[in-house]
Each structure stands twice: as structure tokens, then as C-alpha cells.
Amino acid sequence: MFVEDASSTRFEGVKGSNPEEMIGAALSGCFSMALSLGLEKAGMTPQSIRTTAKVHLEKEGEGFHIPKIELTTEVRATGGDEAKLKAVAEETKKQCPVSKVLKAAEITLEAKLVAG
């Protein structure tokens, strides 16, 4: 997950996580677990999955909104190629329960098969 300054929240310099970081962590964790299952069903054997989420928070009128979340996932797996990974990852992005709840934000995805 993308964190600009992990030592403080955006609220008055108080240490801890902010809500956007928690949303990113929830999405990247859920996506990784669902991707592992999806890859196995597609005949691939995942050895490692590392997913990060960059949550964009923008001012809107008097408040804020999250217009976009960028997911990046790097996978070590056997039994398939980059095209198969990307197909499974795109379907996973649509079906992940946390992705479904965040449909108001655009969620982009970059999936990469790492040699291993």
C-alpha cells in the first residue's frame, strides 16, 4: 500500500494510520487472497503475491473523496504466463468483496509475473 508518511495521520500530526490507508490495506489484502484462489483455479501455482494500493484522496467542495485506487501486484507463480495472470487478475478485481464495496472509485490494476 502507498503511504506518504507512515509516522502520522493527516489529522493534526497524530501518529497512526488514517482511514485511506486502512481502505488500501483492506483492498490489497482481499485482492491478494482472492487472486491466489483464482490463479489456482486457472491452473497456476502461486508462490508469492505482493499487492500494493495507492489511494488517491482529493478535496471536493467542503469535504474529500476517493476518486481512484491504483492496485499493483507482483506474482511469482508457475503454470501460466503474463496474459493468463492479467486475465485472472482483472476478473479478481471485479469479484473481490472489497473491490465491490468500493465501486464508487475507479480502481486500476497493474499485474506483473515475476521470474522465480
C-alpha positions as CSV (number, residue, x, y, z in Angstrom):
1,M,0.0,0.0,0.0
2,F,1.2,3.5,-0.7
3,V,1.9,5.6,2.4
4,E,3.2,9.1,2.1
5,D,4.2,9.3,5.8
6,A,3.6,6.2,7.9
7,S,4.6,8.0,11.1
8,S,1.5,10.2,11.3
9,T,-2.1,10.6,10.2
10,R,-3.4,13.5,8.1
11,F,-5.2,14.8,11.2
12,E,-3.1,17.2,13.3
13,G,0.1,15.2,13.0
14,V,-1.2,12.4,15.3
15,K,0.7,9.1,14.9
16,G,-1.2,6.2,13.5
17,S,-3.0,5.1,10.3
18,N,-5.6,7.2,8.5
19,P,-8.8,5.8,7.0
20,E,-7.5,5.9,3.5
21,E,-4.5,3.7,4.5
22,M,-6.9,1.2,6.0
23,I,-9.0,1.1,2.9
24,G,-5.9,0.5,0.8
25,A,-4.7,-2.3,3.1
26,A,-8.2,-3.9,3.1
27,L,-8.3,-3.8,-0.7
28,S,-4.8,-5.1,-1.3
29,G,-5.2,-7.9,1.3
30,C,-8.5,-9.1,-0.1
31,F,-7.3,-8.8,-3.7
32,S,-4.2,-10.9,-2.9
33,M,-6.2,-13.7,-1.2
34,A,-8.8,-13.8,-4.0
35,L,-6.1,-13.7,-6.7
36,S,-4.3,-16.7,-5.1
37,L,-7.5,-18.7,-5.3
38,G,-8.2,-17.5,-8.8
39,L,-4.8,-18.5,-10.0
40,E,-5.1,-21.9,-8.5
41,K,-8.4,-22.4,-10.3
42,A,-6.8,-21.3,-13.6
43,G,-4.1,-24.0,-13.2
44,M,-1.3,-21.7,-11.9
45,T,0.6,-22.3,-8.6
46,P,1.2,-19.0,-6.8
47,Q,4.4,-19.0,-4.7
48,S,4.1,-15.3,-3.7
49,I,1.8,-12.4,-4.3
50,R,2.6,-8.8,-3.3
51,T,-0.1,-6.2,-3.8
52,T,0.0,-2.5,-3.0
53,A,-2.7,0.0,-3.2
54,K,-2.2,3.7,-3.8
55,V,-5.4,5.5,-2.6
56,H,-6.0,9.0,-4.0
57,L,-7.7,11.4,-1.7
58,E,-9.0,14.7,-3.3
59,K,-10.7,17.8,-2.0
60,E,-14.3,18.1,-3.2
61,G,-16.2,21.1,-2.1
62,E,-16.1,21.3,1.7
63,G,-15.1,17.6,2.0
64,F,-13.0,15.0,0.4
65,H,-13.5,11.9,-1.8
66,I,-11.5,8.9,-3.1
67,P,-11.8,9.0,-6.9
68,K,-9.2,6.4,-7.7
69,I,-7.2,3.5,-6.2
70,E,-4.2,2.1,-8.1
71,L,-3.5,-1.6,-7.4
72,T,-0.1,-3.1,-8.3
73,T,0.5,-6.8,-7.9
74,E,3.6,-8.8,-8.4
75,V,3.2,-12.6,-8.5
76,R,5.6,-15.4,-8.5
77,A,3.8,-18.4,-10.0
78,T,4.2,-21.4,-12.2
79,G,1.9,-23.0,-14.7
80,G,1.0,-19.9,-16.7
81,D,2.1,-16.7,-18.4
82,E,1.6,-12.9,-18.1
83,A,-1.5,-13.0,-20.2
84,K,-3.1,-15.6,-18.0
85,L,-2.1,-13.7,-14.9
86,K,-3.6,-10.5,-16.2
87,A,-6.9,-12.1,-17.2
88,V,-7.3,-13.7,-13.8
89,A,-6.2,-10.5,-12.0
90,E,-8.8,-8.4,-13.9
91,E,-11.6,-10.8,-13.0
92,T,-10.4,-10.9,-9.4
93,K,-10.5,-7.1,-9.3
94,K,-14.2,-7.3,-10.3
95,Q,-15.1,-10.1,-7.9
96,C,-13.1,-9.2,-4.7
97,P,-15.6,-8.3,-2.0
98,V,-13.7,-5.1,-1.0
99,S,-13.5,-4.0,-4.7
100,K,-17.3,-4.4,-4.9
101,V,-17.9,-2.2,-2.0
102,L,-15.5,0.4,-3.4
103,K,-17.2,0.7,-6.8
104,A,-17.6,4.5,-6.5
105,A,-13.8,4.9,-7.0
106,E,-12.0,3.9,-10.2
107,I,-9.7,1.0,-9.4
108,T,-6.9,0.5,-11.8
109,L,-4.7,-2.6,-11.9
110,E,-1.1,-3.4,-13.0
111,A,-0.3,-7.1,-12.8
112,K,3.2,-8.5,-13.4
113,L,4.5,-12.0,-13.4
114,V,7.9,-12.1,-11.8
115,A,10.5,-14.7,-12.8
116,G,11.2,-17.1,-9.9
